[in-house]
Amino acid sequence: MLLALGRQRPSSVDLFWYCGLGWLGFDGVRYVVWFTLLLTPLPAERLALLLPERRHAPLPGAMSAVIIALLATLVVGTLPWFLPIRLLGSAAEANFATAGPYRLLLDSNTPVAATEWLAQHDIPGRFWTDMSFSSYTIWRLPHKQVFADLRAELFPLSIWEEYFTIAQGGPESLVVIERWNISHLLIDLWNQPALAQRLSQTPGWCEAFREDRMVIFVRCEWLRSQSWKYAPAARW
């Protein structure tokens, strides 16, 4: 109604943003937030035309400078490079990663240690990981292609069907793993407990790494070909 009955007609740019982001909002839930962000300033501009204009006395120059300085300090002080989380005390650090130079920039569920293990052990073959781990593994291991990642719209439905077949850990998961010739998996024990249990009970698969909720399974033949030692958790 604001667009149709307001004193000022919407411009072609306004209509483009409304229609374009509105269509995206209907197409995917993840885009609703962008439509909401746009919806705030444009209707506010229309509502302002319906209200009487009020004139405010300008702030003194010194006061404006103080406000700008305070805002700039707040923005700079909360930048990730300054690790503002340290101001909240040691108790807050439990919500962040336990290792790595960027640990206070990463959630506690980030597979830092598991990914470092993969970086030190070049395992040939295809790699599968929980999609919530994919962004970090892509950043840390750019040479390693994941099965699927959080950019859901880039992958066809058939890929997602097979991803979730593996993730569910049913009997069909082994069939899909073999069909794709997957040689190692980084599993989230919270999200894929059945998959971890099935691989641990399947001949030919060994647990090579475990920390908290992250576990890495590899082909046992690859483990046998290596000369270094593994933790007792590894199943031969």
N, C-alpha and C positions, 0 to 999 in steps of 0.2 A: 504494500500500500504506500509506503514511503516513496518507492521508486515511481509509482504510477501517479500519485496524487500530490507529491511534493511540488514546491514552487520551482525547483530546479530539476530538469530532466537529467537522468543518468547519461553519462558520456559513453561512447562506444568502448572505451577502455574499462569503465566500470562494469558494463554488461559482459565484456570478455572475461573479467576476473570472476564475476558471479557465476556465469554459466560454465566456464571451464573448471573451476574448482568445485562447483556444485556437482558436475558430472563425475569428477574424480571421487567426491565423497560418496556418491551412489555406487561407484565402481569398486571401491575398497574402503573398509572401515579405517584403515591407517591414514587415509587422506582427509578424514573428517576434521582433524585438528587444523589443517591448513585452511579449510573453508571457514572454520570458527574464527581463526585469527583475522581473516579478511573481513568477516562479517562485523567485526567490532568497529573499525574506523569508518567504513563507508556509511552504515546507518547513523553513526554519531554525527557525521557531516550533514546528513539529511535532517536529523533532529535539531541540529543547531540552527537551521534556517527557520524552524517553527517557533523558536524561543526568542524572546526579546534580547537584543544585544546589550551586554553589560560591559562597561569599561572599568578596567582595573588600573589602579595607580602603578606605574612601573617600579620595580625594585631598584634600590640604589645600586650603583655599579659595584661597590665593595661587597654587598650582600650577594649579588649574582656571582661574583668571582669566588666567594666562599662556597656557595652551593655547588658550583661547577668543580671546584677542587675536591670537595667531599665526595661527589659522585665519581670523579676520576679515580680517587684513591680506593673507593669501594670496588670499582670495576677492575682495576689493576691488581688489587690485593686478593681478589677471588679467582684470578687466572690460574689454570692448572699448574703452570710452571712454578708458582710460588707455594704450592701444596698447602692451601688454606686449611685442609683437614687437620693439620697438626695443631691448630688452635683449639680444637675440640677435645684434645687430650688423648691418652693412649687407649682409652676404652673404645673410641670411635674407630680405631684402626682395625678392629675385628671385622669390620664391614668391607675391608679392602683386601687385595691380594697379599699373600704372605711372602712373596719373593719377587725379585727383579727390580731394576732401577726405576721403573714406573709404577711400582705396586700401589702407591697412594692415588694413582689415577685410574686404577682398575678395580672392578668389583671382586668380592671374595670368591665368586664362582668362576672367575677367569682361569683357564687351565695353564697358568704360567709354567709351573714345574713340568707338567706333562709335555707341553710344547717345546720346552728347552730340551727335554729328553729326546724328542723327535728330531730336533735340530742337530743334536750330537750323534744321532744314529740314522744314517741315510738308508731308509728301508725302501727297496724298489717296489713297484706295483701301485695299484690304486688304493686310495685312502678314503675312509668313511668316518665322519664324526658327527656328533650331535650338532644340530643347526645353530644352537645357542653358542657353541664354541667356534663356529666357522669364521666369524669376523676376525677374532684374534689370531686364529691359526693362519688365515690368509695374510694378515699383516706380518706375522712373525716368520711364516714359512711360505714366501711368495712362489717358490718353485713347486710347491705341493698343491695339487688340484683337489679340492674337496668334492664330495658327491653332490651336495646341494648346500646353499647358504641362505642367509636371511633375505636376499633379494628374490622373494618368492615369485614375483611376476616374470622373472627371466627364465624359469624352468617350466617345461610342459607338465601337464597333469600326470602323464605316465611316469615321469621321474619322481614326482612327489608320492605317487602310489607305491613305488618301489622303495623310496626312502622310508616311508612309514611301515612298510612290510618288514624291512630290516629292523627298524627301531622297536617294533612290537615284540621281537624275539620269538616269534612262533616258528613252527617247523619250516614254513616257507622262507623264513629269513635266510637260512643257509643256502637255499636254492638260488635266491637273488644274489647273495654274496659270491657264490661260485660263478654265476652267469656273468657278473661284472668283473670277476677275477680280482676281487678286493683282497689285499694282502695284509692290511693293518687297519685297526679301528680304535678311535678314541671315544670312549663311552662315558656317558654321565650315569652314574649308578642310581641317581634319584629318578631320572627319566627313563632309563632303559635297564632296569634290574633284570628283567627276563632275558634280554639279549646277553647280558654279561653271564648269567647263569648257564644259558644254552651253550655259549662258546666255551665256558670252563668245563663243560661236560662233553664237548665234541672232540674226538681225536683229531690231531693236526693243528689245534689252536692252543697257544700258550699265553698266559698273562705275563707280560714283560715289565709293566710299570703300574704302580698304584699309589695314589696320594689322595686321602680324604674321599671325595666323591668321583674322582677321575681314575679311569683304568684304561690301559692300552693292551689290546690283544694283537698278537702277530702270528704269522704262520710258524709253527715249531721248526720247520726245516730251515727257515732263515736264522732262527736263534742258534741252531746247532752249527751253522756255518760260521758263527762269530767266535772270536777268541776271548772277549772280555767276559767278566762275571756279571751275573744278574742277581737281583734280590731273591731271597728264598720264596717269594710269592710266585715266581715264574714256574709254570707247570710244563714239565718236559714229557 
